[in-house]
């Protein structure tokens, strides 16, 4: 965020442009309050856009004299977040630090001694002013009928986590059961169980999409409809790759502490196919440009769709071409965990060049995805099925078969280009031994 100096000794800390076309954010958490002392690079607040959550750090050392917004406020770029009394009437000459993305997990480092006292850090479970909770947790509490004011948060500064709601729900249910048992008259004989169908909701309901992830999906999907696209389907024989994955699964867990999933193999196969067909790893330029153009990216940053309680999130694995399958798996686990916890950083969201949706793990045989984030190609896989197929001797044998469908931007990709890429991917998936020849 950007600092400024309205008057001697008091500096204004403003929300700067954090890129990706973001004009406003939702303030989800304060780490400071009026009267606190802060040091340069201390976390000040957390904000959330339709793409990621970011923790903003202070460019100043001093005392917080005014907080300009409340939790859940929508803050526009350029708005003042806090006023900091620094005791220095001159504005800093060095450029302010950029917003630091929320890390997935990082050990805290000891701070150097300073004459200025550091702000007191609230321990887990300690109360902060108001109820601190993300929009996802607030929505979950509403669904469960839990008053957040009655829940003790175990997160930083007393922040209420999803796990706290589960505990509160269990405690509430136990308390209600105990109360009912105490007040109920003694029962002579157990009543026979009766079927009680769920209550029917007959009223029509209009649901407003107010969460940032939901609004972001509406925006990106509407934008994708203006792009002419083509779709090609293919059948992948997964028998050999599944056997390899099963063979390496326990070895990888024992030696490296990480299981290997088929998704990691698919991400690597996409990268190998991109080396054969580099034009696929691209984005079309501005539709108003004359002449029109597109950008082919050197790094294979493969976006993966992750189903979370807060909605669909699409982080990406950076430089898949420069990673082995184990490194891809470890990074996949990291971004998936961050997505589930609502802690994806801007760096996890930005820069994707091609997308894979492994929707088949949930269900469906033959999905058709929609182009995402201006990328030229997206693929979606169906569930793996055991089906009869003819072998080289024309004998019917059981094989593990998966359907995949590729959708491409038809403005600069033709059907032949997408089909060649699909053929490369199929070959790598069905013949994993070829990777020994192609791996860099």
Residue, then its C-alpha position, 0 to 999 in steps of 0.5 A: x500500500x502507498x504511504x503519504x504525509x498529510x501533516x507533520x509527524x502523521x503519515x497516511x497509509x493508503x491502499x495501493x493498486x495491487x494489480x490484476x485489475x483489482x479496484x476494490x477489496x474487502x477488509x477481512x481482518x485488522x492486526x492493529x488498533x488505535x493506540x498500538x505501536x507498529x514497526x516497518x513491515x509489521x502486518x497491519x490488516x488482511x484484505x480479500x479480492x475476488x482473486x486472493x487474500x493479501x496481508x498488508x504491511x506498514x511502511x512506517x514505524x510509529x503509533x496508530x492514531x486512526x483506523x479508517x475502516x471496519x472489518x467487512x468494509x469495502x475499500x477502494x484503491x487509494x483509500x486511507x487505511x490508517x494514520x501513523x504518528x511517526x514523530x518525523x515531519x518528512x515523508x520517507x524518500x524510499x519507495x514503500x514496500x509492496x503488499x506481501x502475499x499471504x504465505x501458506x506457512x512460514x516460521x516466524x523469525x526473531x526481530x532485531x532489537x529496536x528502541x521503538x516498542x513493538x506492537x503487542x501480538x495477540x496470542x491465539x484465542x485472545x480477544x480483539x475488538x469485534x468478531x474476526x472471521x472471514x466471509x466464508x466462516x461468517x456464512x458457515x456460521x449463518x448456515x449452522x445457526x451459530x452466533x459468532x459472538x458466542x464463539x471463542x476464536x482460536x486463530x490469531x487475535x481471537x479470529x474465529x476459524x471453521x474448526x471453532x464453529x464445529x466445536x461450538x456446534x457440537x457443544x451446542x448440540x450436546x448442551x441442548x441434548x443435556x438440557x432436554x434430557x434433564x427436563x424430560x420426564x422419565x421414559x418407560x419404554x423406548x419408542x419405535x423409530x419413525x421415519x421423519x422426512x426432511x422439511x420441505x421448503x416451498x417458498x421461492x428464494x432469491x440468492x444474492x451473490x455477495x462473496x468475492x469468489x462468487x462475484x469473481x466467477x460471474x465476471x470471468x465466466x461472462x468474459x469467457x462467453x465473448x471468446x470463440x472457442x472449439x472443443x476436442x475430446x479424447x480417450x486416455x488409457x490410464x492403465x499404465x500410469x495408474x500402475x506406475x502411480x501405485x508402484x511409487x506411492x508408498x515409496x514416495x511417502x516413505x522416502x520423501x513424506x509425500x504421496x504421489x497422485x495422478x494429478x501430478x502426473x497429468x500436470x507434468x504430461x501437460x508440460x511435456x506436451x507444451x514443449x512439443x506444441x508451444x503455441x498452446x501455452x499462450x494468451x490472446x492480446x487486446x481485441x482492439x489491437x491492430x494488428x491482433x497479437x498473442x503472447x506465447x509464454x516460456x514458463x508452464x504455469x499450470x492452473x488447477x481448479x480446487x473445490x473449496x467451502x468458499x467456492x471454486x479457486x484456481x491457483x497455479x503451479x509455477x514452472x511445471x517444466x522445471x519441476x519433477x513429479x514429486x516437486x509438482x505434488x508438493x506444490x499442489x498440496x501446498x496451494x490446495x491447502x491454502x485454497x481450502x483455508x482461504x489463504x491463497x496469495x496473489x502470487x498463487x493466483x497470478x500468472x497461469x498460462x493453461x488450466x486443468x480441471x480434474x472434475x472427474x474426482x467428484x463425478x461426471x464422465x465427459x465434462x466440457x470446461x470454459x476458458x479461464x483468465x484469457x488462457x488459450x486452452x483449458x482441459x477437464x478430465x472425467x472419472x476413470x472407468x474400467x471398460x473393455x478394450x481390444x489389445x494388439x491381439x484383438x482380445x478384449x481386456x479390461x482397461x482403466x479409461x478416462x475421457x478428457x476434453x480440451x477447449x481452445x481459443x479459436x481466434x489464434x488456435x486452429x483445430x489441428x494445433x489443438x489436436x496435435x497437443x491432445x495427441x502429445x498429452x495422450x502419448x505421454x499419459x499412455x506411455x510413461x516410459x517415454x518420459x525418460x527420453x523427454x524429461x529435462 
